[in-house]
Amino acid sequence: MARRSNIQHEEIADDLDDAQLSFESLDGLLGYRLRRAQGAMHRDYMASVAGLDLTQKQTATLWLINGNPGVAQVSVAAALGMDRATMMSVVDRLEERSLVIRKRSTTDRRRQALYLTPGGQRALRKVKARIARHEERFKSRFTPQELEALLSALQRFQE
């Protein structure tokens, strides 16, 4: 019985593949368009950094630490919109891989100051090069003026 049901589902799926679907107003929804764009960028990002074994959160963390040596772990969490527990987990993984070291802050012993190790600096250089190519693939679809307007519009979501 299950086999027949599977065949019916496959036939329906084949029929849908051949049909032109009406989006009604779905493709006019801002959230839908943003999610589809984010999905396309995420798939390309993951393919771009494949083999480096770094998540987007880990990469962003390395990037901020590199630009702010000795930054407090809590400050990186706030800048990336992460809660403290998530940030601790991200930093734990980076530390386990010897990409980051934690040191007690000299000004506030409750805080953890973060630094990249030489291995963390090498990993960040590699991932930055791949991200640059990934970004160029998407930015090249826009004129400089369109890109500026898009980035400005997207910034409004963060405000």
N, C-alpha and C positions, 0 to 999 in steps of 0.2 A: 504494500500500500504506500509506504514512504517513497519508494522508487517512482511510482506513478506521479505522486505529488511533486517530486523534484523535476520530473519531465515537464509537468504543467508550468512550474515556475520558470524553467528555462525557456519554454515557448513564449511565455508572457514577456520575459526579459528581451528575447529576440525581437518580438513585435515592437517593444518600446525603443530598442536601438534604431529601428528603421523609421520610427515616427519622429516628426518634428514637434517637440514639446512646446506648449504655450507657457510662457513664464508669467502670464498675466501681468501683475505689477511687481513680481518678486525681484526682477532685475532692476527695478527702479528704487529698491530699498537701499539706503545708504549702508546699513549694517550688513546686508547680503553682499554688496559690492566690496566693502572693506574686508569681509571674511574671505571672499574668493581671492582678492589681491594678496592678503596675508598668507593664504594657503599656497599660492603660487610662489611667493617669495620664500616661504619656509621650505618648501620642497627643493627649490634651487639652492638655498643656503645649506641644507643638509647634504645634498649631493656635492656641493663645493668644499665642505669641510670634512667629508668622509675620510676616515682613516686617521684623523687627528684626535679622536676620542675626546672632544670638547663639546659640551652643550652650549646653547646660546647664553644661558645664565653664567656659566663658567667663563666663557669668552668675555662677556661684558665685565665680569668681576676682575679678570686679569687686566683688561683694558683700563679700568678705573684705578686699579692699584698701580699700574705702570705710570699713569699720569699723575698720581698722588702718592708717592712712596710714604709709608708710615700712616696712611689713612686709617681711621678707625673702622672696624668691621661694621659697626652700626651705621656709619655714614654711607658706606657702600650700599648697605641694605636699603636705606632711605632713598638714595639716589636711583636705585633700580626698582623701587616699589615692592621690595620683598620684606616679609616679616623676619624677625630675628632668627627663628628656628630654621627657616629655609636658607638664610644666609649662612648660618653656622654649618649646615649640611653641605652647601656648595664649597665653603672654605675648607671643611674637613676633607672633602674629596680632592681638592687641589693640593692640600698639604700632604695627603697620603701619596700623591704622585710627585712630590717634591717640586711643585711649581710655585708654591707660596709658603712663606714662613710667617708665623704669628709671633709677635713680641709684645710684652706688656708695655703699655704706653708709659712714658716717663713722666707725663703730666697728670694722668689719671689712671691709676693702677687697675681700675675696673674695666678699662677698655683694652681691646686687642688692636695693636698696630699691625698693619699688613704690608708685606714686602714681597716682590717677586724674587725668586731664585734665578740664577743664570738659566736653568732649564725652563723656568716660567717665561723668561724673556725670549728664549728661542722659540718656544711654543707660540707665544703671542706674535712674533714676527711672521711665522708660518701662516697662522690663521688670518692675520691682517692682510697678507698678500692674497690669500684665496678670497677673502671677503671683498677686497678691492675689485677683483675680477667679477664676482657675483654682483656687486653694486653697479658696476659699469654695464653689465648686461641689461639691467632694468633701467638705469638712468638714460641709457642711449635711446630709449623709446620716446623720450621727451625733449623738447627744445629747452634751452637754459631757462627761458621765461616760464614755461610750463612746469618745469621741475621746481623752480623757486616758489611758484604759486601752490603746487602740491605740498611741498614741505611746510609752507606757511599754514595751509589749511589743516594739515595733520597736527601741527603744533597746538591748534585750538582744542583738540581732544585732551591734551595734557593739562590744559589750564583750568 
